[in-house]
Amino acid sequence: MISSYVTAFGLRAPPFSKEIDDAALWLPQSKQQIVATVEEALTERASVLLLGEPGVGKTCVRRALRRRLPQQGFRLTYCRNSTLGRRDFYRCLCNTLGLHPTSTAANLFLAVENHVHELRRDKLHPVFLLDEAHLLHSDMLAHLHILLNYEWDSRALLSLVLVGLPELESNLGRRAHRSLLPRIDHRLLIEPASVEDTTEYLRYRLGAVGADRDLFPDDAIAVLHELSQGALREIDRLATASLREAARRKKKLVDSELVQRVAEPLVRFD
């Protein structure tokens, strides 16, 4: 069932849904550069720390990387549950890789290690992308450097991409994790969208679903950007709520006053 505001503005679909193909993702130049930097780092068999506040576009960068990283030569494995202890983490990783060893911690780790060596023989470089890595248990962080230690620490047979909130870097800076941090070759920060990015983003997402005019005037965009603080997820939420309210009021455009009014209960709820 199509939402009434979608019909009211002559759109084909909700413009700010997260259900969008990787190929249709919008990335500003700054985030395109981050994706390119990560891809280059992985080509060099390096590991990467990718940081950003909630909603600034870490997921978009991760999905763009998945699309851009060549399947020939790489094997990307995505791990989304970072709250597990060491044994459960390796069990989850084994399941993701299609491995089914016995459940002792030593066997789980050995299975992953053997898999990495098998991929090397097949001329594939494994990349383990750990999402929400700021939630990793301290004992898991303290053990990750062992995953990167192959053949007397003389070969880079595996790359880690740790994605998380900025506090992850502080966690890695603790003495207990001093063996891991030096092995993270690139440390990248995803910045919030600029007001120019916000303008381009709104027009891109609305245009993709058939908008034939600008539904958000410049003053409304400025308010939307300020309230969202450049976080794309907040832009999505506020823009959708604003379009709903504008349709309910039978307005043809979303003005700045309406954005402010819609945002008040949402901000209070936060």
Disulfide bonds with the S-S distance in Angstrom:
none
